[in-house]
Amino acid sequence: MTWFKDFGGLEWTYFVIACIGTLFLLVQIVMMIIGAESGDADLDTDTDGDGALDSHTDTGMSLFTTKGLTAFFAIGGWTGIVMLTCGVNTAVSIVVSIVAGLVAYIVVWFVIRMILRLQEDGTADYNSAVGKVATVYVSVPPKREGRGKITLVLQGRYTEADAVTDEEEKIPVDAQVVIRQSQGDVFVVEREKK
C-alpha cells in the first residue's frame, strides 16, 4: 500500500474526485436497475393545475445531466490519477483527464439519448384509422342515436372502439364497415360498399 503514501496534492484531488464520481455513478446504476430512474426523490405532482402530472426527473435528453456529470468526474478522475502514477507531466495529465471526462460525458449523453429514442408512446392515433375497414362487434344504431362497437387492427394491435353512423338503418354485428371520420375516441362508420 505504498501507492497512497506517494500521493501528492493533485493525486489526492484526482483520487477524491474519482471516488465520489464512481460512487454516484454506481448509485445511479443501482437506482436505474431497481426502477428508480436517476434516483431523484422528486414525486410527480400537478403543480400547474392542468390535470397532467408534471415530472422533474433526469431524462438524459438534455446535454447537462446528472449521469453525464458523474461519468465526467469518475472517468476524468481515474484517468488523471493513472497518468500521474505513471509519471506523466502534470499539465498533460490535467488536459488528458479533462478530455477523457468530456468524452465519457458525451458518450453517456449519446447512449442515453439513443436508448430513449427506442421508447414508444403507446397511445393509439385514431386519426390513422380513417379509411380502414373494421368489423362491427356490437351493432351500430342508425343516425347517431347511440354507439356500437367495432374491432380493427390499429397500429399493429387489435383494437376495440366505439362507433356511430349517419346511415338510416342499423349496422348489424359482423358487418364490414369503413371508418370515415374520427371524433376523439369514437369513429364515424358506414357500410363497406362491395
RALIN-V846570 format. One record per pair of residues at least 4 apart in sequence whose C-alpha atoms are under 7 Angstrom apart, sorted by the first residue. I is the first residue (numbers start at 0). J is the second residue. Records with the same first field share a line. If there is no record, write none. Layout:
BEGIN
I->J ; J
END
This chain:
BEGIN
1->5
6->10 ; 11
7->11
8->12
9->13
10->14 ; 80 ; 83
11->15
12->16
13->17 ; 76 ; 77 ; 79 ; 80
14->18 ; 76 ; 80
15->19
16->20 ; 72 ; 73 ; 76
17->21 ; 72 ; 73 ; 74 ; 76 ; 77
18->22 ; 73
19->23
20->24 ; 69 ; 70 ; 72 ; 73
21->25 ; 73
22->26
23->27 ; 69
24->28 ; 69 ; 70
25->29
26->30
27->31 ; 37 ; 38
28->32
29->33
30->34 ; 35 ; 36 ; 37 ; 38
31->35 ; 36 ; 37
37->56 ; 57
39->56
41->55
43->52 ; 53 ; 54
44->52 ; 53
45->50 ; 51 ; 52 ; 53
46->53
57->64
59->64 ; 108 ; 111 ; 112
60->112
62->108
63->67
64->68
65->69
66->70
67->71 ; 104 ; 107 ; 108
68->72 ; 104
69->73
70->74 ; 100 ; 103 ; 104
71->75 ; 100 ; 101 ; 103 ; 104
72->76 ; 100
73->77
74->78 ; 99 ; 100 ; 103
75->79 ; 96 ; 97 ; 99 ; 100
76->80 ; 96
77->81
78->82 ; 96
79->83 ; 92 ; 93 ; 96
80->84
81->85
82->86 ; 87 ; 92
83->87 ; 89 ; 92
87->91 ; 92
88->92
89->93
90->94
91->95
92->96
93->97
94->98
95->99
96->100
97->101
98->102
99->103
100->104
101->105
102->106
103->107
104->108
105->109
106->110
107->111
108->112
109->113
110->114
111->115
112->116
113->117
125->181 ; 184
126->181
128->153 ; 178
129->178 ; 179 ; 180 ; 181
130->177 ; 178 ; 179
131->177 ; 178
132->175 ; 176 ; 177 ; 178
133->149 ; 150 ; 151 ; 175 ; 176 ; 177
134->149 ; 150 ; 151 ; 173 ; 174 ; 175 ; 176
135->148 ; 149 ; 150 ; 171 ; 172 ; 173 ; 174 ; 175
136->148 ; 149 ; 150 ; 172 ; 173
137->147 ; 148 ; 149 ; 172
138->147 ; 148 ; 169 ; 170 ; 171 ; 172
139->146 ; 147 ; 148 ; 162 ; 163 ; 164 ; 169 ; 170 ; 171
140->144 ; 145 ; 146 ; 147 ; 163 ; 169 ; 170
141->164 ; 165 ; 166 ; 167 ; 168 ; 169
142->164 ; 165 ; 166 ; 167
143->163 ; 164 ; 165
145->163
146->161 ; 162 ; 163
147->161 ; 162 ; 163
148->159 ; 160 ; 161 ; 162
149->159 ; 160 ; 161 ; 162
150->158 ; 159 ; 160
151->157 ; 158 ; 159
152->156 ; 157 ; 158
153->157 ; 158
160->185
161->184 ; 185 ; 186
162->185 ; 186 ; 187 ; 188
163->186 ; 187 ; 188
164->187 ; 188 ; 189
166->189
170->174
175->190 ; 191
176->188 ; 189 ; 190 ; 191
177->188 ; 189 ; 190 ; 191
178->186 ; 187 ; 188 ; 189
179->187 ; 188
180->186 ; 187
181->185 ; 186 ; 187
182->186
END
